[in-house]
Amino acid sequence: MYDPTRLAALVAVAEAGSITRAAAHLGYTAPALSQQLAKLEREAGAVLLVRHHRGARLTAAGELLAGRARRVLDELDQARHELARLAGLSGGRLRVGTFTTAGVHLLPPVLSAFRRAHPDVELTVTEYEPPGGVAAVVAGEVDLALTHTYEPAVTDPPPTGVTVEPLLVEELVLATAVGHRLSEGTGRLAVAELAGRPLISSAPAHPPRRGVEGALAEAGATPAVVCESPGYALVCALVSAGLGVAVVPEMVASLSSAPLAVRRLEPAAFRRTISVVHRGDRATAAATTLLALLRSGFGRGTPR
């Protein structure tokens, strides 16, 4: 049996012509998508794609499987839609909470697919800075919410009555200005190398970031600029301007509008987990349907 998530990854590469572009569309990191494709090749017992300097192309075996996969995925989508209609999604409303990165880069295509299938459901989207989305689900302000947590950190158990389900795990990476000395080399950079370097400290009082900021401080990295914003657009702009370096989620660095250089860190224990918060068996039909789309659209994240 082929994993539908991996089949979707193959189809995305076939349509995008590039692992990097396909990964961005699916909400993966490029290394995570490559691992999914490698697993699919082992399942198929054949080489499915060939990488080249402009991207990637499917082999004959890859084209054959991608063609079949499109039909399989279309049938699965049709089944989800028909089941949703049986559940009574001919009206009503769906209230979604999100944070900025997910709201800009991950949620829109999922909501677009939901709207195409269920045009009569009223959609509302509210932004909550984590962990505010969790409280909003508990209070009944939204039906489900996207949130995030960081590692290293001390995390509290979820409140009674809600489920926090991980959707995507990504590493935190070092972002520098293009040409910065710390961006040189292909290997991982020891966190200790940040000691004494000008560091842009991102919202050090922000609860999800406290553990990361503390670990950086223990490594000797002291802030040269304190950016009192939980969002990353300003942080990336300051880094790009050469005011310091920053440790940010890989997705943030790869999708930044400001030019950046990126380097992975050692140890690879700095992570961000993007999760969906919902009411489990008590979720509405609309929330359950969107939850299924989120699971299939975000993939399973990078392996630990």
Secondary structure, DSSP 4 states (H G I P E B T S, - for coil): ---HHHHHHHHHHHHHSSHHHHHHHHT--HHHHHHHHHHHHHHHTS--EEEETTEEEE-HHHHHHHHHHHHHHHHHHHHHHHHHHHTT-SS-EEEEEE-HHHHHHTHHHHHHHHHHH-TTSEEEEEE--TTHHHHHHHHTS-SEEEEEEEES---PPPPTT-EEEEEEEEEEEEEE-TT-GGG-SSSPEEGGGGTTS-EEEE-TTSGGGHHHHHHHHHTT--EEEEE--SSSHHHHHHHHTTS-BEEEEHHHHHT-SS--EEE-EESTT-EEEEEEEE-GGG--HHHHHHHHHHHHHH------
